Amino acid sequence: MKNLKKALLAAAVASLAFSAQAAVTLKLSHNQSKDIPVHKAMQAFADKVKEYTNGEVKIRIYPNAQLGTQRESVELVQSGGLALAKSNAAELEAFEPLYSVFNQPYIFKNQDHFYDVLTSDIGEEILNASKDKGFIGITYYDAGSRSFYAGKAIKTPDDLKGMKIRVQPSPSAVKMVELLGANPTPIAFGELYTALQQGVVDGAENNESALVDNRHGEVSKFYSYDRHTMIPDVLVMSTKDWDKLTPEQQQAIKKAGRESMMLQKQLWADNTEKVIKEAKEKLGVTFVEDVDTAAFAAKVLPMHEEAAKASPQAADLIKRIKEKAPK
């Protein structure tokens, strides 16, 4: 009996040791604060991953660019030096060209069209496209529609002529602003407030939350709703770390990712309503609705044809995205 007890005890200790050894903690980097909807959604993602893997996989989140800028984090993910990072389709275009289809202006008709595409086989195809380049996409997050903001109202493309507009380091963003008659100026997001304040750039383009969360509304008092793009944020993971996981763990991560995406959708909607109110009442920002969006769309429509020429796969994706548009 004593020998049996000893054997059972030894087996239990060995099992605990194996579990401790098998458990893995993955670092996740992003460049914004803990207060924004996407951080809260990623925290929910981390909680669900732990739950669905019975504690075998844990996610530790590093916000506020603690592990580097957004681009640096993606480069670390690609090389296997970091497990996870939150980026967006604009920046990922430089790593995987197929993300460029999401960066085309006016490719999405509205939010329903946007989500129909992201949750379809189109969205999944793009998430998986970069697997041989060092990373895969786990899920998408809503970053709203992007419009121009500056020290004056921008109602037509003519209002942009001669203006220096900050853009993300994306070939599509640069081309779009050029076609609209402005001078695209790529600047790191963390440096944009000072650039606006000092006149290095005359304006920028982003969603409404940038006005409050990043205080851009202190220096840019007009937000003009041309809604030129709806570019999703993307949670990416190193292929090296992904391949180390069991199929069950991979499935758990994808499931947790999709659930966090839908949570963030509601958090984003609530936050957008809040920041618009705050930007108006506390920062004195004017929201300009009477924008000639048709004129903006006409100027940049050739970009769809150019993107389709990049590859047969891109052409097919653009065609399928447009087929999903509401009639």
N, C-alpha and C positions, 0 to 999 in steps of 0.2 A: 504493500500500500504506500509506504514511504517513497519507494522508487517511482511509483505511478504519479504521486503528487509532485515529486521533483521534476519528472518528465513534463507534466502539464505546465508547471511553473516556468520551466525553461522554454517551452514552446510559446507561452504567452509573452515572455520577455523578448524572445526572438521576433515574434510577430509585431510587437510594439516597435522594436528597433527597425524592422523592415519598413513599417509604415512611416516612421520618422524619416528614414532614408529616402523613401519613395516620394514623399511630399515635396512639392516644388513651389517656390515663390517667384512670381514673374513681375518685373518692374514695368510700370506703365507711365509714360511721360506725356504731359501736355503743357501748353504755354499760357494758360489762363488761370483765373482764380478759382477758389473752391465754391464761390457763390453762384456761379453760372449754371444753367440747366445741364450742359453736357458733362460737367464734373459730377453733378448729382446722379446723372444717368450712369456714368462709368463706375461710381461707387456702388450703385445697385447691381451693375454688371459684376463687379468684384464679389459682392455678397452672394449672388446667385451661382457664380462659378464655384465658390467654396462649398455652397450647399449641394449643388448638383454633382460635385466630385467627391463628396464626403470628406472635405478637407484636404484632398490630395493635391489640389491646385489652388494656390492663393495668389491674389493680385495686390500689389502694393502700388498706390498711385502717388506720383510726384508732380504736383501742379506748379504753376508760376515759372515754368522754364528752368526748374532746378537742375535738370539734366541736359540743358542746352536748348537752343531755339527749336522751333518746329522742324525746320529743315535738317538741322543737326541730329535731331532725334530720329527722324526717318532714315537718315544715313546710318545711324547706329543700329537701327532695326535691320536694315538691309544687310549689314555686315555681320549681324549676329551678336553685336555688343549690347543690345537692349532688346527686351522681349516685345514690348508693345508701345505704340505711340498714337496719339490722336493727331491727324493731319486733316487736309481737305483735298477735294478733287483738283483744285487749281494748282496746288503745290505738287501733288502726286503725278500730275501730267508729265513733269520732267523725269520721273522714274518709270512710269508706265503710260505710254501715249494714249491708250484707250480711255483713260480718265478724261481726256480732252472732250469727249462727247458730252459730258456733264457741264463743261465750261462754255458751251456755245450759248450766246445770248438768245433769249426767247425760244429756247428749245422746249421748255416746259410751259404749258398754257396756264396752269394754276397748281395749287398745292395737291389736289387730288391726283392730278396727272403725275406730279413729282413722286408721290408715294406709290402709285400704281407701278411706276417704272422701277423704283428702288427695291420693292419687295417682289419683283418678278424675276424670271430667268435672266433678263437683261442685267439687272443689278448684280446677281450672283456671278454672271459671266465676267463682269468687270472686276469684282472682288477677287476672283481666282486668276485673273490674267497675268498677275505679276509673280506667281509662285516660283517660276524659274529665275526670277530676278532678285530673290532674297526675302520677299515678304508676300503675305496674302492679306486681303481685307477680311475683317471679321463682321463688321456691320457699318451702317450709315447713321448719321445724326443730322437733324435739321439745323441749318444755319440761316434759315429765312431767305427772303429775296434780297438782292443787293441793289442799292440805288446810290445816286451821287449826293454828297453833302459838301457844302462849301460856305463861303462868306456871302453868297448870293444865290438866288433861286436859279435852277437850271431846268427850263421848261422845254427847250428844243436843242437839237445838236449844235445849233449856231451859238448857243450860250456857252458851249464848252471851248470854242475856238481860242487857241492861245493859252489855255489854262494848263498848269502842271498838275496832273492827277496821280496820286499814289495808287499803284496797282500791286497785286501780289506777283511774286516771281513766276508768272505763268505766261507762256507764249500767246495763249488765247486772250488773256486779259490785256496784254500789251497791244495785240492786233485790234481788239475791240475799241480801245480808247483812241488808237490812231485813226481808225475808220470814222469815229465820231468827231474828229477834228482837234482833239486835245493832245497834250504831250504826256505819254505814260512815264511814270517815274517809280520803278520798283524800290521800295523801302521796307525794311523789317517792321513788322506790326508794332513792336515795342518801342520803336523810334518815331512812330507817326505823330504822336501828340506834339512832341517838340518840333517836328518838321512843319506841322500845321501852324503852330504858334509863331515860329520864326519865319514863315513864308517860304520855306524850302519847297513846299508844294502849296497849291491853291485850294486843293480839295482832295477828296478820297471817295471810295465807293465801298459800302458795306451794309450790313443790316442795322436796324435801329438800336440794338443793344450797345453798339460801339459808342454811341453818343453818351451813354450813362456809365456803362461798365468800364470804359476806357477814357471817359471824360472828354471825348472829342467834341461834345456839344458845348463845351466851354469856349471853344475857339471857332467852331463852324456852326453858324446859327440857322442855316437853311438845309433841310433834308427834302430832296425832290424825288417823288415816287415815280421813277421811270421803270423800276423793277426789271432791270436788264438780265439778271441771271439768278438762278436758284442753285447754288453750288453746295452739295452736301459735305459735311465733315465726314471723315472716314477713320475708323479705328483699324489700324494695321498691326500685323504680328509677324515677327521674324519666322521665315520658313524653317530655320534651324530649330527654333523652340517648338514650332508647330509639329514638326516631324518626330520630336522626342515624346509627344503625348500619345496615349492610347487612342484608338478610334472612339471609345466611350468618352474620354476626356475632351476630344475634339468636338464631338457632338454636343457635349455640355456647354462648351465655350460658345459655339454657334447659337445654341438655344438661348443662353443668357444674353448674348449680343442682340438678338432679335427682340427679346423682351425689353431690354434697356432702350432700344431704339424707339419702341412704342411709348415707353414711359417718358422719354425725352421729348417726344412730339407734343405731349400735353404740357410738360414743364416749359417748353419753348413758347407755346401759345400764351400761357399765363404770364411769362416773363416779358414778352413783347408788349402786351397790354400795359404792364406796369411801367416799363421803361419809356414808352411813349408819353404816358401821363407825367412821369418825372421830368423828362426832357422838356416838355412844354412848360410845366409849372415852376421848376427849379432852375432850369438853364435857359429858358426863354427861346427854345428852338421853334422855328416855324416849319410845319410840315406842309409841303406843297403837293397838292393832289392834281391840279390842272396841268398835267404834263402830256405832251404829244408823244405818247409811246409808239404810235404807228410810225412817226418820223424816225425815232431811234431804231426801231426794228428794221425799217427799210435800209438804213445805212449799213447795218451789220449782217444782213441776211446772206451775203456772199460767203461769210465764214462757214456756213453749213456745208456749202458745196466744196470749199477748200478742205474742210476736215474730212469729208467723205472720200476725197481723193487720196488721203494719207495712206489708207489701206482698205482692202475689201471688207475686213472685219469691222472697221470704223463705219464704213458706208452702210453695212448691214445693221449695225446698232442704231445709227441715226434714223434709218428707215423704220425700224421697229419702234423706236421711241415716238416718232411722229404718228405711227399707226395707233398708238395707245392714247393719243390726244382726244379729249372729249369733242364730240361733233357739234 
